[in-house]
Amino acid sequence: MSKLDLTEQHARERVGFAARVPISTSRDDTRDPADHRMLYVLGFGIAGAIVTNALVFIYFAAVYASG
């Protein structure tokens, strides 16, 4: 067998390996609305924590660091 034959054989073997996998998607949105509410709660909780930390830092900078 020549090197070209081995390359062609290797390429033929890889064709099946690289085949695309079908992806099934749902056309109707059957997700639970509670999932969206949970994301809002988590998002506002994280935003609230960031704002609270910023306010504490501003208070520290204004009161303690100034004098």
mmCIF file as Biopython writes it, N, C-alpha, C and O atoms, coordinates in Angstrom:
data_model
#
loop_
_atom_site.group_PDB
_atom_site.id
_atom_site.type_symbol
_atom_site.label_atom_id
_atom_site.label_alt_id
_atom_site.label_comp_id
_atom_site.label_asym_id
_atom_site.label_entity_id
_atom_site.label_seq_id
_atom_site.pdbx_PDB_ins_code
_atom_site.Cartn_x
_atom_site.Cartn_y
_atom_site.Cartn_z
_atom_site.occupancy
_atom_site.B_iso_or_equiv
_atom_site.auth_seq_id
_atom_site.auth_asym_id
_atom_site.pdbx_PDB_model_num
ATOM 1   N N  . MET A ? 1  ? 0.830   -1.190 0.000  1.0 0.0 1  A 1 
ATOM 2   C CA . MET A ? 1  ? 0.000   0.000  0.000  1.0 0.0 1  A 1 
ATOM 3   C C  . MET A ? 1  ? 0.870   1.247  0.000  1.0 0.0 1  A 1 
ATOM 4   O O  . MET A ? 1  ? 1.853   1.345  0.735  1.0 0.0 1  A 1 
ATOM 5   N N  . SER A ? 2  ? 0.493   2.173  -0.824 1.0 0.0 2  A 1 
ATOM 6   C CA . SER A ? 2  ? 1.260   3.414  -0.878 1.0 0.0 2  A 1 
ATOM 7   C C  . SER A ? 2  ? 0.760   4.372  0.211  1.0 0.0 2  A 1 
ATOM 8   O O  . SER A ? 2  ? -0.276  4.151  0.838  1.0 0.0 2  A 1 
ATOM 9   N N  . LYS A ? 3  ? 1.517   5.420  0.405  1.0 0.0 3  A 1 
ATOM 10  C CA . LYS A ? 3  ? 1.150   6.406  1.414  1.0 0.0 3  A 1 
ATOM 11  C C  . LYS A ? 3  ? -0.150  7.099  1.025  1.0 0.0 3  A 1 
ATOM 12  O O  . LYS A ? 3  ? -0.944  7.459  1.895  1.0 0.0 3  A 1 
ATOM 13  N N  . LEU A ? 4  ? -0.379  7.292  -0.289 1.0 0.0 4  A 1 
ATOM 14  C CA . LEU A ? 4  ? -1.603  7.926  -0.760 1.0 0.0 4  A 1 
ATOM 15  C C  . LEU A ? 4  ? -2.813  7.055  -0.444 1.0 0.0 4  A 1 
ATOM 16  O O  . LEU A ? 4  ? -3.859  7.571  -0.049 1.0 0.0 4  A 1 
ATOM 17  N N  . ASP A ? 5  ? -2.685  5.736  -0.613 1.0 0.0 5  A 1 
ATOM 18  C CA . ASP A ? 5  ? -3.790  4.833  -0.293 1.0 0.0 5  A 1 
ATOM 19  C C  . ASP A ? 5  ? -4.128  4.886  1.193  1.0 0.0 5  A 1 
ATOM 20  O O  . ASP A ? 5  ? -5.304  4.870  1.557  1.0 0.0 5  A 1 
ATOM 21  N N  . LEU A ? 6  ? -3.129  4.947  2.047  1.0 0.0 6  A 1 
ATOM 22  C CA . LEU A ? 6  ? -3.380  5.023  3.488  1.0 0.0 6  A 1 
ATOM 23  C C  . LEU A ? 6  ? -4.071  6.326  3.867  1.0 0.0 6  A 1 
ATOM 24  O O  . LEU A ? 6  ? -4.938  6.346  4.740  1.0 0.0 6  A 1 
ATOM 25  N N  . THR A ? 7  ? -3.683  7.412  3.206  1.0 0.0 7  A 1 
ATOM 26  C CA . THR A ? 7  ? -4.310  8.697  3.481  1.0 0.0 7  A 1 
ATOM 27  C C  . THR A ? 7  ? -5.769  8.680  3.061  1.0 0.0 7  A 1 
ATOM 28  O O  . THR A ? 7  ? -6.622  9.178  3.795  1.0 0.0 7  A 1 
ATOM 29  N N  . GLU A ? 8  ? -6.074  8.120  1.900  1.0 0.0 8  A 1 
ATOM 30  C CA . GLU A ? 8  ? -7.456  8.029  1.439  1.0 0.0 8  A 1 
ATOM 31  C C  . GLU A ? 8  ? -8.277  7.138  2.356  1.0 0.0 8  A 1 
ATOM 32  O O  . GLU A ? 8  ? -9.432  7.449  2.645  1.0 0.0 8  A 1 
ATOM 33  N N  . GLN A ? 9  ? -7.703  6.043  2.813  1.0 0.0 9  A 1 
ATOM 34  C CA . GLN A ? 9  ? -8.419  5.147  3.712  1.0 0.0 9  A 1 
ATOM 35  C C  . GLN A ? 9  ? -8.689  5.852  5.049  1.0 0.0 9  A 1 
ATOM 36  O O  . GLN A ? 9  ? -9.776  5.728  5.614  1.0 0.0 9  A 1 
ATOM 37  N N  . HIS A ? 10 ? -7.714  6.574  5.535  1.0 0.0 10 A 1 
ATOM 38  C CA . HIS A ? 10 ? -7.878  7.300  6.782  1.0 0.0 10 A 1 
ATOM 39  C C  . HIS A ? 10 ? -8.965  8.372  6.648  1.0 0.0 10 A 1 
ATOM 40  O O  . HIS A ? 10 ? -9.762  8.575  7.564  1.0 0.0 10 A 1 
ATOM 41  N N  . ALA A ? 11 ? -8.988  9.050  5.505  1.0 0.0 11 A 1 
ATOM 42  C CA . ALA A ? 11 ? -9.998  10.081 5.263  1.0 0.0 11 A 1 
ATOM 43  C C  . ALA A ? 11 ? -11.389 9.461  5.201  1.0 0.0 11 A 1 
ATOM 44  O O  . ALA A ? 11 ? -12.345 10.042 5.714  1.0 0.0 11 A 1 
ATOM 45  N N  . ARG A ? 12 ? -11.515 8.292  4.580  1.0 0.0 12 A 1 
ATOM 46  C CA . ARG A ? 12 ? -12.814 7.626  4.512  1.0 0.0 12 A 1 
ATOM 47  C C  . ARG A ? 12 ? -13.297 7.203  5.897  1.0 0.0 12 A 1 
ATOM 48  O O  . ARG A ? 12 ? -14.493 7.261  6.181  1.0 0.0 12 A 1 
ATOM 49  N N  . GLU A ? 13 ? -12.384 6.783  6.751  1.0 0.0 13 A 1 
ATOM 50  C CA . GLU A ? 13 ? -12.768 6.380  8.104  1.0 0.0 13 A 1 
ATOM 51  C C  . GLU A ? 13 ? -13.221 7.575  8.929  1.0 0.0 13 A 1 
ATOM 52  O O  . GLU A ? 13 ? -14.102 7.446  9.779  1.0 0.0 13 A 1 
ATOM 53  N N  . ARG A ? 14 ? -12.630 8.722  8.687  1.0 0.0 14 A 1 
ATOM 54  C CA . ARG A ? 14 ? -12.969 9.912  9.461  1.0 0.0 14 A 1 
ATOM 55  C C  . ARG A ? 14 ? -14.280 10.542 9.027  1.0 0.0 14 A 1 
ATOM 56  O O  . ARG A ? 14 ? -14.859 11.317 9.788  1.0 0.0 14 A 1 
ATOM 57  N N  . VAL A ? 15 ? -14.767 10.239 7.833  1.0 0.0 15 A 1 
ATOM 58  C CA . VAL A ? 15 ? -16.008 10.833 7.350  1.0 0.0 15 A 1 
ATOM 59  C C  . VAL A ? 15 ? -17.161 10.462 8.275  1.0 0.0 15 A 1 
ATOM 60  O O  . VAL A ? 15 ? -17.970 11.323 8.620  1.0 0.0 15 A 1 
ATOM 61  N N  . GLY A ? 16 ? -17.250 9.223  8.674  1.0 0.0 16 A 1 
ATOM 62  C CA . GLY A ? 16 ? -18.312 8.806  9.572  1.0 0.0 16 A 1 
ATOM 63  C C  . GLY A ? 16 ? -18.190 9.416  10.944 1.0 0.0 16 A 1 
ATOM 64  O O  . GLY A ? 16 ? -19.197 9.660  11.609 1.0 0.0 16 A 1 
ATOM 65  N N  . PHE A ? 17 ? -16.968 9.666  11.380 1.0 0.0 17 A 1 
ATOM 66  C CA . PHE A ? 17 ? -16.733 10.241 12.699 1.0 0.0 17 A 1 
ATOM 67  C C  . PHE A ? 17 ? -17.158 11.702 12.752 1.0 0.0 17 A 1 
ATOM 68  O O  . PHE A ? 17 ? -17.611 12.179 13.793 1.0 0.0 17 A 1 
ATOM 69  N N  . ALA A ? 18 ? -17.017 12.411 11.650 1.0 0.0 18 A 1 
ATOM 70  C CA . ALA A ? 18 ? -17.299 13.836 11.627 1.0 0.0 18 A 1 
ATOM 71  C C  . ALA A ? 18 ? -18.724 14.146 11.199 1.0 0.0 18 A 1 
ATOM 72  O O  . ALA A ? 18 ? -19.046 15.299 10.910 1.0 0.0 18 A 1 
ATOM 73  N N  . ALA A ? 19 ? -19.582 13.134 11.154 1.0 0.0 19 A 1 
ATOM 74  C CA . ALA A ? 19 ? -20.964 13.371 10.735 1.0 0.0 19 A 1 
ATOM 75  C C  . ALA A ? 19 ? -21.664 14.282 11.732 1.0 0.0 19 A 1 
ATOM 76  O O  . ALA A ? 19 ? -21.401 14.223 12.933 1.0 0.0 19 A 1 
ATOM 77  N N  . ARG A ? 20 ? -22.542 15.111 11.235 1.0 0.0 20 A 1 
ATOM 78  C CA . ARG A ? 20 ? -23.262 16.045 12.096 1.0 0.0 20 A 1 
ATOM 79  C C  . ARG A ? 20 ? -24.337 15.320 12.892 1.0 0.0 20 A 1 
ATOM 80  O O  . ARG A ? 20 ? -24.997 14.407 12.396 1.0 0.0 20 A 1 
ATOM 81  N N  . VAL A ? 21 ? -24.492 15.746 14.118 1.0 0.0 21 A 1 
ATOM 82  C CA . VAL A ? 21 ? -25.513 15.173 14.993 1.0 0.0 21 A 1 
ATOM 83  C C  . VAL A ? 21 ? -26.749 16.049 14.892 1.0 0.0 21 A 1 
ATOM 84  O O  . VAL A ? 21 ? -26.648 17.268 15.033 1.0 0.0 21 A 1 
ATOM 85  N N  . PRO A ? 22 ? -27.910 15.462 14.652 1.0 0.0 22 A 1 
ATOM 86  C CA . PRO A ? 22 ? -29.122 16.284 14.560 1.0 0.0 22 A 1 
ATOM 87  C C  . PRO A ? 22 ? -29.484 16.874 15.924 1.0 0.0 22 A 1 
ATOM 88  O O  . PRO A ? 22 ? -29.396 16.203 16.952 1.0 0.0 22 A 1 
ATOM 89  N N  . ILE A ? 23 ? -29.887 18.128 15.907 1.0 0.0 23 A 1 
ATOM 90  C CA . ILE A ? 23 ? -30.280 18.819 17.128 1.0 0.0 23 A 1 
ATOM 91  C C  . ILE A ? 23 ? -31.783 19.042 17.070 1.0 0.0 23 A 1 
ATOM 92  O O  . ILE A ? 23 ? -32.294 19.639 16.122 1.0 0.0 23 A 1 
ATOM 93  N N  . SER A ? 24 ? -32.477 18.567 18.073 1.0 0.0 24 A 1 
ATOM 94  C CA . SER A ? 24 ? -33.923 18.765 18.106 1.0 0.0 24 A 1 
ATOM 95  C C  . SER A ? 24 ? -34.242 19.952 18.991 1.0 0.0 24 A 1 
ATOM 96  O O  . SER A ? 24 ? -33.755 20.056 20.118 1.0 0.0 24 A 1 
ATOM 97  N N  . THR A ? 25 ? -35.059 20.841 18.472 1.0 0.0 25 A 1 
ATOM 98  C CA . THR A ? 25 ? -35.482 22.004 19.242 1.0 0.0 25 A 1 
ATOM 99  C C  . THR A ? 25 ? -36.993 22.010 19.327 1.0 0.0 25 A 1 
ATOM 100 O O  . THR A ? 25 ? -37.684 21.538 18.425 1.0 0.0 25 A 1 
ATOM 101 N N  . SER A ? 26 ? -37.490 22.543 20.407 1.0 0.0 26 A 1 
ATOM 102 C CA . SER A ? 26 ? -38.928 22.606 20.617 1.0 0.0 26 A 1 
ATOM 103 C C  . SER A ? 26 ? -39.472 23.871 19.973 1.0 0.0 26 A 1 
ATOM 104 O O  . SER A ? 26 ? -38.894 24.947 20.126 1.0 0.0 26 A 1 
ATOM 105 N N  . ARG A ? 27 ? -40.556 23.749 19.270 1.0 0.0 27 A 1 
ATOM 106 C CA . ARG A ? 27 ? -41.148 24.923 18.622 1.0 0.0 27 A 1 
ATOM 107 C C  . ARG A ? 27 ? -42.028 25.704 19.587 1.0 0.0 27 A 1 
ATOM 108 O O  . ARG A ? 27 ? -42.194 26.913 19.426 1.0 0.0 27 A 1 
ATOM 109 N N  . ASP A ? 28 ? -42.587 25.043 20.577 1.0 0.0 28 A 1 
ATOM 110 C CA . ASP A ? 28 ? -43.409 25.758 21.542 1.0 0.0 28 A 1 
ATOM 111 C C  . ASP A ? 28 ? -42.609 26.008 22.814 1.0 0.0 28 A 1 
ATOM 112 O O  . ASP A ? 28 ? -41.797 25.180 23.225 1.0 0.0 28 A 1 
ATOM 113 N N  . ASP A ? 29 ? -42.845 27.132 23.415 1.0 0.0 29 A 1 
ATOM 114 C CA . ASP A ? 29 ? -42.096 27.494 24.617 1.0 0.0 29 A 1 
ATOM 115 C C  . ASP A ? 29 ? -42.828 26.923 25.822 1.0 0.0 29 A 1 
ATOM 116 O O  . ASP A ? 29 ? -43.757 27.536 26.348 1.0 0.0 29 A 1 
ATOM 117 N N  . THR A ? 30 ? -42.403 25.748 26.250 1.0 0.0 30 A 1 
ATOM 118 C CA . THR A ? 30 ? -43.080 25.070 27.355 1.0 0.0 30 A 1 
ATOM 119 C C  . THR A ? 30 ? -42.301 25.199 28.650 1.0 0.0 30 A 1 
ATOM 120 O O  . THR A ? 30 ? -42.519 24.431 29.587 1.0 0.0 30 A 1 
ATOM 121 N N  . ARG A ? 31 ? -41.398 26.160 28.710 1.0 0.0 31 A 1 
ATOM 122 C CA . ARG A ? 31 ? -40.626 26.342 29.935 1.0 0.0 31 A 1 
ATOM 123 C C  . ARG A ? 31 ? -41.509 26.903 31.035 1.0 0.0 31 A 1 
ATOM 124 O O  . ARG A ? 31 ? -42.492 27.597 30.774 1.0 0.0 31 A 1 
ATOM 125 N N  . ASP A ? 32 ? -41.148 26.596 32.242 1.0 0.0 32 A 1 
ATOM 126 C CA . ASP A ? 32 ? -41.896 27.055 33.403 1.0 0.0 32 A 1 
ATOM 127 C C  . ASP A ? 32 ? -41.630 28.542 33.634 1.0 0.0 32 A 1 
ATOM 128 O O  . ASP A ? 32 ? -40.469 28.950 33.675 1.0 0.0 32 A 1 
ATOM 129 N N  . PRO A ? 33 ? -42.677 29.364 33.786 1.0 0.0 33 A 1 
ATOM 130 C CA . PRO A ? 33 ? -42.455 30.793 34.035 1.0 0.0 33 A 1 
ATOM 131 C C  . PRO A ? 33 ? -41.713 31.047 35.344 1.0 0.0 33 A 1 
ATOM 132 O O  . PRO A ? 33 ? -41.100 32.102 35.509 1.0 0.0 33 A 1 
ATOM 133 N N  . ALA A ? 34 ? -41.761 30.095 36.274 1.0 0.0 34 A 1 
ATOM 134 C CA . ALA A ? 34 ? -41.034 30.265 37.534 1.0 0.0 34 A 1 
ATOM 135 C C  . ALA A ? 34 ? -39.529 30.322 37.286 1.0 0.0 34 A 1 
ATOM 136 O O  . ALA A ? 34 ? -38.799 30.937 38.063 1.0 0.0 34 A 1 
ATOM 137 N N  . ASP A ? 35 ? -39.061 29.689 36.215 1.0 0.0 35 A 1 
ATOM 138 C CA . ASP A ? 35 ? -37.642 29.752 35.887 1.0 0.0 35 A 1 
ATOM 139 C C  . ASP A ? 35 ? -37.213 31.193 35.597 1.0 0.0 35 A 1 
ATOM 140 O O  . ASP A ? 35 ? -36.147 31.639 36.023 1.0 0.0 35 A 1 
ATOM 141 N N  . HIS A ? 36 ? -38.069 31.909 34.864 1.0 0.0 36 A 1 
ATOM 142 C CA . HIS A ? 36 ? -37.755 33.297 34.540 1.0 0.0 36 A 1 
ATOM 143 C C  . HIS A ? 36 ? -37.779 34.151 35.800 1.0 0.0 36 A 1 
ATOM 144 O O  . HIS A ? 36 ? -36.933 35.027 35.981 1.0 0.0 36 A 1 
ATOM 145 N N  . ARG A ? 37 ? -38.751 33.893 36.668 1.0 0.0 37 A 1 
ATOM 146 C CA . ARG A ? 37 ? -38.811 34.654 37.917 1.0 0.0 37 A 1 
ATOM 147 C C  . ARG A ? 37 ? -37.578 34.406 38.767 1.0 0.0 37 A 1 
ATOM 148 O O  . ARG A ? 37 ? -37.063 35.326 39.403 1.0 0.0 37 A 1 
ATOM 149 N N  . MET A ? 38 ? -37.105 33.175 38.779 1.0 0.0 38 A 1 
ATOM 150 C CA . MET A ? 38 ? -35.902 32.858 39.554 1.0 0.0 38 A 1 
ATOM 151 C C  . MET A ? 38 ? -34.702 33.628 39.015 1.0 0.0 38 A 1 
ATOM 152 O O  . MET A ? 38 ? -33.869 34.105 39.786 1.0 0.0 38 A 1 
ATOM 153 N N  . LEU A ? 39 ? -34.613 33.749 37.678 1.0 0.0 39 A 1 
ATOM 154 C CA . LEU A ? 39 ? -33.511 34.515 37.096 1.0 0.0 39 A 1 
ATOM 155 C C  . LEU A ? 39 ? -33.588 35.980 37.493 1.0 0.0 39 A 1 
ATOM 156 O O  . LEU A ? 39 ? -32.562 36.606 37.760 1.0 0.0 39 A 1 
ATOM 157 N N  . TYR A ? 40 ? -34.809 36.539 37.535 1.0 0.0 40 A 1 
ATOM 158 C CA . TYR A ? 40 ? -34.964 37.923 37.959 1.0 0.0 40 A 1 
ATOM 159 C C  . TYR A ? 40 ? -34.546 38.084 39.415 1.0 0.0 40 A 1 
ATOM 160 O O  . TYR A ? 40 ? -33.851 39.040 39.758 1.0 0.0 40 A 1 
ATOM 161 N N  . VAL A ? 41 ? -34.962 37.164 40.267 1.0 0.0 41 A 1 
ATOM 162 C CA . VAL A ? 41 ? -34.618 37.245 41.686 1.0 0.0 41 A 1 
ATOM 163 C C  . VAL A ? 41 ? -33.106 37.179 41.863 1.0 0.0 41 A 1 
ATOM 164 O O  . VAL A ? 41 ? -32.529 37.967 42.612 1.0 0.0 41 A 1 
ATOM 165 N N  . LEU A ? 42 ? -32.469 36.240 41.175 1.0 0.0 42 A 1 
ATOM 166 C CA . LEU A ? 42 ? -31.017 36.122 41.277 1.0 0.0 42 A 1 
ATOM 167 C C  . LEU A ? 42 ? -30.317 37.364 40.722 1.0 0.0 42 A 1 
ATOM 168 O O  . LEU A ? 42 ? -29.350 37.852 41.306 1.0 0.0 42 A 1 
ATOM 169 N N  . GLY A ? 43 ? -30.806 37.863 39.605 1.0 0.0 43 A 1 
ATOM 170 C CA . GLY A ? 43 ? -30.197 39.044 38.992 1.0 0.0 43 A 1 
ATOM 171 C C  . GLY A ? 43 ? -30.307 40.270 39.874 1.0 0.0 43 A 1 
ATOM 172 O O  . GLY A ? 43 ? -29.331 40.994 40.067 1.0 0.0 43 A 1 
ATOM 173 N N  . PHE A ? 44 ? -31.509 40.505 40.415 1.0 0.0 44 A 1 
ATOM 174 C CA . PHE A ? 44 ? -31.681 41.668 41.281 1.0 0.0 44 A 1 
ATOM 175 C C  . PHE A ? 44 ? -30.945 41.475 42.605 1.0 0.0 44 A 1 
ATOM 176 O O  . PHE A ? 44 ? -30.493 42.449 43.206 1.0 0.0 44 A 1 
ATOM 177 N N  . GLY A ? 45 ? -30.822 40.243 43.060 1.0 0.0 45 A 1 
ATOM 178 C CA . GLY A ? 45 ? -30.057 39.979 44.275 1.0 0.0 45 A 1 
ATOM 179 C C  . GLY A ? 45 ? -28.591 40.304 44.089 1.0 0.0 45 A 1 
ATOM 180 O O  . GLY A ? 45 ? -27.971 40.921 44.956 1.0 0.0 45 A 1 
ATOM 181 N N  . ILE A ? 46 ? -28.037 39.896 42.969 1.0 0.0 46 A 1 
ATOM 182 C CA . ILE A ? 46 ? -26.631 40.198 42.684 1.0 0.0 46 A 1 
ATOM 183 C C  . ILE A ? 46 ? -26.443 41.705 42.495 1.0 0.0 46 A 1 
ATOM 184 O O  . ILE A ? 46 ? -25.481 42.281 43.004 1.0 0.0 46 A 1 
ATOM 185 N N  . ALA A ? 47 ? -27.357 42.340 41.768 1.0 0.0 47 A 1 
ATOM 186 C CA . ALA A ? 47 ? -27.260 43.789 41.571 1.0 0.0 47 A 1 
ATOM 187 C C  . ALA A ? 47 ? -27.382 44.511 42.907 1.0 0.0 47 A 1 
ATOM 188 O O  . ALA A ? 47 ? -26.674 45.489 43.149 1.0 0.0 47 A 1 
ATOM 189 N N  . GLY A ? 48 ? -28.268 44.042 43.771 1.0 0.0 48 A 1 
ATOM 190 C CA . GLY A ? 48 ? -28.420 44.649 45.086 1.0 0.0 48 A 1 
ATOM 191 C C  . GLY A ? 48 ? -27.159 44.513 45.921 1.0 0.0 48 A 1 
ATOM 192 O O  . GLY A ? 48 ? -26.774 45.441 46.632 1.0 0.0 48 A 1 
ATOM 193 N N  . ALA A ? 49 ? -26.524 43.364 45.836 1.0 0.0 49 A 1 
ATOM 194 C CA . ALA A ? 49 ? -25.275 43.160 46.589 1.0 0.0 49 A 1 
ATOM 195 C C  . ALA A ? 49 ? -24.187 44.090 46.088 1.0 0.0 49 A 1 
ATOM 196 O O  . ALA A ? 49 ? -23.415 44.626 46.883 1.0 0.0 49 A 1 
ATOM 197 N N  . ILE A ? 50 ? -24.118 44.286 44.793 1.0 0.0 50 A 1 
ATOM 198 C CA . ILE A ? 50 ? -23.107 45.196 44.232 1.0 0.0 50 A 1 
ATOM 199 C C  . ILE A ? 50 ? -23.374 46.628 44.677 1.0 0.0 50 A 1 
ATOM 200 O O  . ILE A ? 50 ? -22.448 47.341 45.061 1.0 0.0 50 A 1 
ATOM 201 N N  . VAL A ? 51 ? -24.632 47.052 44.627 1.0 0.0 51 A 1 
ATOM 202 C CA . VAL A ? 51 ? -24.977 48.416 45.042 1.0 0.0 51 A 1 
ATOM 203 C C  . VAL A ? 51 ? -24.695 48.603 46.531 1.0 0.0 51 A 1 
ATOM 204 O O  . VAL A ? 51 ? -24.169 49.639 46.939 1.0 0.0 51 A 1 
ATOM 205 N N  . THR A ? 52 ? -25.043 47.606 47.343 1.0 0.0 52 A 1 
ATOM 206 C CA . THR A ? 52 ? -24.794 47.699 48.781 1.0 0.0 52 A 1 
ATOM 207 C C  . THR A ? 52 ? -23.303 47.826 49.069 1.0 0.0 52 A 1 
ATOM 208 O O  . THR A ? 52 ? -22.900 48.651 49.890 1.0 0.0 52 A 1 
ATOM 209 N N  . ASN A ? 53 ? -22.495 47.030 48.415 1.0 0.0 53 A 1 
ATOM 210 C CA . ASN A ? 53 ? -21.042 47.128 48.612 1.0 0.0 53 A 1 
ATOM 211 C C  . ASN A ? 53 ? -20.514 48.482 48.163 1.0 0.0 53 A 1 
ATOM 212 O O  . ASN A ? 53 ? -19.623 49.045 48.799 1.0 0.0 53 A 1 
ATOM 213 N N  . ALA A ? 54 ? -21.056 49.004 47.077 1.0 0.0 54 A 1 
ATOM 214 C CA . ALA A ? 54 ? -20.622 50.322 46.605 1.0 0.0 54 A 1 
ATOM 215 C C  . ALA A ? 54 ? -20.986 51.399 47.616 1.0 0.0 54 A 1 
ATOM 216 O O  . ALA A ? 54 ? -20.188 52.301 47.871 1.0 0.0 54 A 1 
ATOM 217 N N  . LEU A ? 55 ? -22.189 51.315 48.200 1.0 0.0 55 A 1 
ATOM 218 C CA . LEU A ? 55 ? -22.593 52.308 49.193 1.0 0.0 55 A 1 
ATOM 219 C C  . LEU A ? 55 ? -21.729 52.234 50.448 1.0 0.0 55 A 1 
ATOM 220 O O  . LEU A ? 55 ? -21.370 53.265 51.016 1.0 0.0 55 A 1 
ATOM 221 N N  . VAL A ? 56 ? -21.397 51.031 50.880 1.0 0.0 56 A 1 
ATOM 222 C CA . VAL A ? 56 ? -20.519 50.877 52.042 1.0 0.0 56 A 1 
ATOM 223 C C  . VAL A ? 56 ? -19.144 51.462 51.735 1.0 0.0 56 A 1 
ATOM 224 O O  . VAL A ? 56 ? -18.555 52.132 52.583 1.0 0.0 56 A 1 
ATOM 225 N N  . PHE A ? 57 ? -18.636 51.222 50.554 1.0 0.0 57 A 1 
ATOM 226 C CA . PHE A ? 57 ? -17.340 51.783 50.184 1.0 0.0 57 A 1 
ATOM 227 C C  . PHE A ? 57 ? -17.387 53.307 50.140 1.0 0.0 57 A 1 
ATOM 228 O O  . PHE A ? 57 ? -16.467 53.970 50.620 1.0 0.0 57 A 1 
ATOM 229 N N  . ILE A ? 58 ? -18.449 53.864 49.570 1.0 0.0 58 A 1 
ATOM 230 C CA . ILE A ? 58 ? -18.588 55.330 49.498 1.0 0.0 58 A 1 
ATOM 231 C C  . ILE A ? 58 ? -18.682 55.913 50.909 1.0 0.0 58 A 1 
ATOM 232 O O  . ILE A ? 58 ? -18.076 56.945 51.199 1.0 0.0 58 A 1 
ATOM 233 N N  . TYR A ? 59 ? -19.444 55.250 51.787 1.0 0.0 59 A 1 
ATOM 234 C CA . TYR A ? 59 ? -19.554 55.717 53.185 1.0 0.0 59 A 1 
ATOM 235 C C  . TYR A ? 59 ? -18.175 55.684 53.848 1.0 0.0 59 A 1 
ATOM 236 O O  . TYR A ? 59 ? -17.780 56.634 54.523 1.0 0.0 59 A 1 
ATOM 237 N N  . PHE A ? 60 ? -17.457 54.594 53.651 1.0 0.0 60 A 1 
ATOM 238 C CA . PHE A ? 60 ? -16.127 54.494 54.243 1.0 0.0 60 A 1 
ATOM 239 C C  . PHE A ? 60 ? -15.211 55.577 53.700 1.0 0.0 60 A 1 
ATOM 240 O O  . PHE A ? 60 ? -14.472 56.205 54.457 1.0 0.0 60 A 1 
ATOM 241 N N  . ALA A ? 61 ? -15.256 55.798 52.396 1.0 0.0 61 A 1 
ATOM 242 C CA . ALA A ? 61 ? -14.398 56.811 51.785 1.0 0.0 61 A 1 
ATOM 243 C C  . ALA A ? 61 ? -14.756 58.201 52.251 1.0 0.0 61 A 1 
ATOM 244 O O  . ALA A ? 61 ? -13.872 59.038 52.433 1.0 0.0 61 A 1 
ATOM 245 N N  . ALA A ? 62 ? -16.045 58.468 52.450 1.0 0.0 62 A 1 
ATOM 246 C CA . ALA A ? 62 ? -16.474 59.802 52.820 1.0 0.0 62 A 1 
ATOM 247 C C  . ALA A ? 62 ? -16.266 60.084 54.299 1.0 0.0 62 A 1 
ATOM 248 O O  . ALA A ? 62 ? -15.876 61.196 54.656 1.0 0.0 62 A 1 
ATOM 249 N N  . VAL A ? 63 ? -16.513 59.112 55.169 1.0 0.0 63 A 1 
ATOM 250 C CA . VAL A ? 63 ? -16.496 59.367 56.608 1.0 0.0 63 A 1 
ATOM 251 C C  . VAL A ? 63 ? -15.143 59.043 57.230 1.0 0.0 63 A 1 
ATOM 252 O O  . VAL A ? 63 ? -14.542 59.892 57.888 1.0 0.0 63 A 1 
ATOM 253 N N  . TYR A ? 64 ? -14.668 57.840 57.029 1.0 0.0 64 A 1 
ATOM 254 C CA . TYR A ? 64 ? -13.459 57.415 57.731 1.0 0.0 64 A 1 
ATOM 255 C C  . TYR A ? 64 ? -12.182 57.922 57.069 1.0 0.0 64 A 1 
ATOM 256 O O  . TYR A ? 64 ? -11.255 58.336 57.766 1.0 0.0 64 A 1 
ATOM 257 N N  . ALA A ? 65 ? -12.115 57.900 55.772 1.0 0.0 65 A 1 
ATOM 258 C CA . ALA A ? 65 ? -10.878 58.265 55.091 1.0 0.0 65 A 1 
ATOM 259 C C  . ALA A ? 65 ? -10.657 59.769 55.088 1.0 0.0 65 A 1 
ATOM 260 O O  . ALA A ? 65 ? -9.520  60.222 54.954 1.0 0.0 65 A 1 
ATOM 261 N N  . SER A ? 66 ? -11.726 60.556 55.232 1.0 0.0 66 A 1 
ATOM 262 C CA . SER A ? 66 ? -11.575 62.011 55.165 1.0 0.0 66 A 1 
ATOM 263 C C  . SER A ? 66 ? -11.048 62.614 56.464 1.0 0.0 66 A 1 
ATOM 264 O O  . SER A ? 66 ? -10.507 63.719 56.457 1.0 0.0 66 A 1 
ATOM 265 N N  . GLY A ? 67 ? -11.197 61.916 57.549 1.0 0.0 67 A 1 
ATOM 266 C CA . GLY A ? 67 ? -10.728 62.604 58.728 1.0 0.0 67 A 1 
ATOM 267 C C  . GLY A ? 67 ? -10.630 61.765 59.891 1.0 0.0 67 A 1 
ATOM 268 O O  . GLY A ? 67 ? -10.242 62.235 60.960 1.0 0.0 67 A 1 
#
